[in-house]
């Protein structure tokens, strides 16, 4: 009885070991493929053409808000979405189109300064679009001027 049990155990282990060796041999022969994710098509920021990136209001009256207009033209072959246009502080408001900017289309982005502080000002508006890289901080537009008190 002991011989039968030992023979059975030895036979089971031998079959298992031979099966592992045979499988390992087949895996070495099979070619190794590595999946690579296709690159996402990226729109270069140079396809965005600005009419200007700085607007100087000159001297403006105290407590009389002024608005500057920046024109953006999509010169690419794909639609571009303006994700956000944000002023550097609460004194600068912005408006921008929420729909896609089609190829060849020109849109307006406005920046309104509230003029509640007398003196010179240098403010920025940061515009983020779908053409920007993940690491990009967007396009920075500048508005400058001087708020004066007039009698």
RODREN-744939 format. One record per residue: x, y, z of N, C-alpha, C in turn; residue number from 1; residue in one letter. Coordinates in steps of 0.05 Angstrom, whole numbers. Example, Ala and Ser with C-alpha at 12.3 -4.5 7.8 and 13.67 -1.06 7.14 Angstrom:
2
     n_u     n_v     n_w    ca_u    ca_v    ca_w     c_u     c_v     c_w    n  res
     264    -114     156     246     -90     156     264     -66     156    1    A
     257     -45     142     273     -21     143     258       1     157    2    S
//
This chain:
151
     n_u     n_v     n_w    ca_u    ca_v    ca_w     c_u     c_v     c_w    n  res
      16     -24       0       0       0       0      17      25       0    1    X
      39      25      16      57      47      17      70      52     -10    2    X
      77      30     -24      89      33     -50      70      46     -70    3    X
      45      39     -69      25      49     -87      21      79     -82    4    X
      19      87     -57      16     116     -50      41     131     -59    5    X
      65     122     -53      89     136     -60      92     137     -91    6    X
      85     116    -105      86     117    -134      67     137    -145    7    X
      43     138    -134      23     157    -143      32     186    -138    8    X
      44     192    -114      53     219    -108      76     226    -127    9    X
      95     207    -131     118     213    -148     109     218    -177   10    X
      90     203    -187      79     206    -213      65     233    -216   11    X
      50     241    -196      36     267    -197      55     290    -198   12    X
      76     289    -181      96     310    -181     111     311    -207   13    X
     118     289    -218     133     288    -243     117     300    -266   14    X
      92     293    -268      75     304    -289      72     334    -286   15    X
      69     343    -262      67     372    -256      92     387    -264   16    X
     116     375    -257     141     388    -264     146     389    -294   17    X
     140     367    -307     144     366    -336     125     385    -350   18    X
     101     388    -340      82     407    -352      93     436    -349   19    X
     105     443    -326     115     470    -322     139     475    -341   20    X
     156     456    -345     179     459    -363     169     463    -391   21    X
     150     447    -400     140     449    -427     127     476    -431   22    X
     112     487    -412      99     513    -415     120     535    -416   23    X
     141     533    -400     162     553    -400     176     554    -427   24    X
     181     530    -439     193     529    -465     176     543    -486   25    X
     151     540    -485     133     552    -505     132     583    -501   26    X
     134     592    -477     133     621    -472     158     635    -482   27    X
     181     622    -481     206     634    -491     205     637    -521   28    X
     191     620    -535     190     621    -564     171     642    -573   29    X
     149     647    -558     129     667    -566     141     695    -566   30    X
     135     711    -587     145     738    -588     133     755    -565   31    X
     148     774    -556     139     791    -534     129     817    -546   32    X
     103     824    -541      91     848    -552      86     867    -528   33    X
      91     892    -532      85     912    -512      65     932    -524   34    X
      43     936    -510      23     955    -519      32     983    -514   35    X
      30    1000    -534      36    1028    -530      11    1044    -537   36    X
       4    1062    -520     -20    1078    -523     -15    1098    -546   37    X
     -33    1101    -565     -29    1120    -586     -27    1148    -576   38    X
     -10    1164    -588      -6    1192    -579     -31    1208    -585   39    X
     -38    1225    -565     -61    1243    -569     -53    1266    -587   40    X
     -70    1272    -606     -64    1293    -625     -66    1320    -609   41    X
     -46    1336    -612     -45    1360    -596     -44    1384    -615   42    X
     -59    1405    -609     -59    1429    -625     -38    1448    -613   43    X
     -19    1456    -630       2    1474    -621      -9    1502    -615   44    X
       0    1514    -592     -10    1541    -585      -5    1562    -606   45    X
      14    1557    -624      21    1577    -645      -2    1580    -665   46    X
     -22    1562    -664     -45    1565    -682     -65    1585    -672   47    X
     -60    1597    -649     -77    1618    -638     -64    1645    -644   48    X
     -78    1661    -659     -67    1688    -666     -82    1709    -651   49    X
     -68    1725    -636     -79    1747    -621     -74    1773    -636   50    X
     -94    1791    -637     -90    1817    -650     -70    1833    -633   51    X
     -72    1830    -606     -54    1843    -587     -56    1828    -561   52    X
     -35    1830    -545     -36    1817    -519     -33    1837    -496   53    X
     -31    1863    -503     -29    1884    -483     -49    1906    -492   54    X
     -63    1917    -472     -81    1939    -477     -75    1961    -457   55    X
     -67    1985    -466     -62    2008    -449     -86    2027    -450   56    X
     -99    2030    -428    -123    2048    -427    -115    2077    -425   57    X
     -90    2083    -418     -81    2110    -414     -93    2121    -388   58    X
    -101    2146    -387    -114    2157    -363    -144    2153    -364   59    X
    -155    2142    -343    -184    2138    -341    -194    2150    -316   60    X
    -220    2156    -316    -233    2170    -293    -238    2150    -270   61    X
    -235    2161    -246    -240    2146    -221    -269    2136    -221   62    X
    -273    2111    -214    -299    2097    -212    -315    2095    -238   63    X
    -301    2096    -260    -314    2092    -286    -300    2068    -300   64    X
    -313    2045    -298    -301    2021    -309    -295    2024    -339   65    X
    -273    2011    -348    -266    2011    -376    -262    1982    -386   66    X
    -268    1978    -411    -266    1951    -422    -247    1950    -446   67    X
    -229    1931    -446    -211    1926    -468    -219    1901    -483   68    X
    -215    1900    -509    -223    1877    -525    -198    1865    -537   69    X
    -196    1839    -535    -174    1823    -547    -186    1804    -567   70    X
    -176    1804    -592    -187    1786    -612    -169    1762    -615   71    X
    -182    1739    -616    -168    1713    -618    -178    1700    -644   72    X
    -159    1692    -661    -166    1678    -686    -155    1650    -685   73    X
    -172    1630    -692    -164    1602    -693    -153    1597    -722   74    X
    -127    1594    -725    -115    1589    -751    -110    1559    -755   75    X
    -119    1542    -737    -115    1513    -740    -137    1501    -758   76    X
    -136    1475    -761    -156    1460    -777    -177    1447    -759   77    X
    -175    1452    -733    -193    1439    -713    -206    1460    -695   78    X
    -230    1455    -685    -242    1474    -666    -226    1475    -640   79    X
    -226    1498    -628    -213    1503    -602    -233    1513    -583   80    X
    -231    1504    -558    -249    1513    -537    -234    1531    -517   81    X
    -246    1554    -511    -234    1571    -490    -245    1560    -464   82    X
    -227    1549    -447    -235    1537    -422    -241    1558    -400   83    X
    -224    1578    -400    -227    1598    -379    -211    1624    -386   84    X
    -221    1646    -377    -206    1672    -379    -210    1685    -352   85    X
    -188    1687    -337    -190    1695    -309    -173    1720    -304   86    X
    -184    1740    -291    -169    1764    -283    -151    1758    -260   87    X
    -130    1774    -257    -110    1770    -235    -121    1779    -208   88    X
    -143    1794    -208    -155    1802    -182    -185    1806    -186   89    X
    -198    1813    -165    -227    1818    -166    -235    1843    -181   90    X
    -216    1860    -186    -221    1886    -199    -222    1883    -230   91    X
    -216    1859    -240    -216    1854    -269    -236    1832    -276   92    X
    -257    1839    -290    -276    1819    -299    -271    1812    -328   93    X
    -279    1788    -336    -275    1778    -363    -300    1766    -375   94    X
    -302    1767    -401    -323    1752    -416    -309    1739    -439   95    X
    -319    1715    -446    -308    1700    -468    -329    1681    -479   96    X
    -327    1672    -504    -347    1654    -515    -345    1626    -503   97    X
    -367    1614    -497    -367    1587    -486    -368    1565    -507   98    X
    -376    1572    -531    -377    1552    -553    -350    1550    -566   99    X
    -346    1529    -582    -321    1524    -595    -315    1546    -616  100    X
    -289    1552    -618    -280    1571    -638    -272    1554    -663  101    X
    -287    1557    -684    -282    1541    -708    -258    1550    -723  102    X
    -246    1533    -740    -223    1541    -755    -228    1566    -772  103    X
    -210    1585    -770    -214    1610    -785    -231    1631    -771  104    X
    -244    1624    -750    -263    1642    -736    -247    1660    -717  105    X
    -257    1685    -714    -245    1704    -695    -266    1710    -674  106    X
    -258    1710    -648    -275    1716    -626    -263    1738    -609  107    X
    -280    1749    -592    -271    1771    -574    -271    1762    -545  108    X
    -250    1769    -532    -247    1765    -503    -245    1793    -491  109    X
    -263    1799    -472    -262    1826    -460    -251    1825    -431  110    X
    -238    1847    -424    -228    1850    -397    -237    1878    -387  111    X
    -252    1878    -365    -263    1903    -354    -249    1909    -328  112    X
    -238    1933    -326    -225    1942    -301    -244    1961    -287  113    X
    -248    1957    -261    -268    1972    -246    -260    2001    -238  114    X
    -235    2008    -239    -225    2035    -233    -233    2046    -206  115    X
    -232    2030    -186    -240    2039    -159    -216    2048    -142  116    X
    -192    2046    -153    -168    2055    -139    -153    2075    -156  117    X
    -146    2098    -144    -131    2118    -158    -102    2110    -161  118    X
     -90    2115    -184     -62    2108    -188     -59    2090    -213  119    X
     -34    2082    -218     -29    2064    -241     -37    2036    -234  120    X
     -43    2021    -255     -50    1993    -251     -38    1976    -274  121    X
     -30    1953    -267     -19    1932    -285     -33    1906    -278  122    X
     -52    1898    -293     -67    1873    -287     -64    1853    -310  123    X
     -70    1828    -305     -68    1808    -325     -94    1792    -327  124    X
     -98    1780    -350    -120    1761    -355    -107    1736    -367  125    X
    -111    1713    -354     -99    1688    -363    -120    1673    -378  126    X
    -115    1666    -403    -134    1652    -420    -124    1623    -424  127    X
    -141    1604    -417    -134    1575    -420    -152    1564    -443  128    X
    -139    1550    -462    -154    1538    -484    -148    1509    -487  129    X
    -163    1495    -504    -157    1467    -509    -132    1463    -525  130    X
    -120    1485    -535     -95    1483    -550     -71    1483    -531  131    X
     -75    1489    -506     -53    1491    -486     -45    1463    -477  132    X
     -19    1459    -471      -9    1435    -460     -19    1432    -431  133    X
     -17    1408    -420     -25    1404    -392      -8    1421    -373  134    X
      18    1425    -380      36    1440    -363      35    1470    -368  135    X
      20    1478    -389      19    1506    -397       2    1522    -378  136    X
      11    1546    -373      -5    1564    -356     -23    1582    -373  137    X
     -25    1577    -399     -42    1592    -416     -29    1617    -428  138    X
     -45    1634    -440     -36    1659    -452     -43    1682    -433  139    X
     -23    1698    -427     -27    1721    -408     -30    1746    -424  140    X
     -54    1759    -421     -60    1785    -433     -56    1806    -411  141    X
     -47    1829    -419     -41    1850    -399     -58    1875    -404  142    X
     -68    1887    -383     -82    1913    -385     -68    1932    -365  143    X
     -63    1956    -375     -49    1976    -359     -64    2003    -362  144    X
     -57    2021    -344     -68    2048    -346     -64    2063    -320  145    X
     -77    2086    -318     -76    2103    -294    -103    2114    -288  146    X
    -112    2109    -264    -138    2120    -255    -132    2147    -242  147    X
    -147    2168    -251    -143    2195    -241    -169    2206    -231  148    X
    -167    2226    -213    -190    2240    -202    -193    2266    -217  149    X
    -216    2269    -229    -222    2294    -244    -245    2308    -231  150    X
    -243    2334    -230    -265    2350    -219    -283    2359    -241  151    X
//
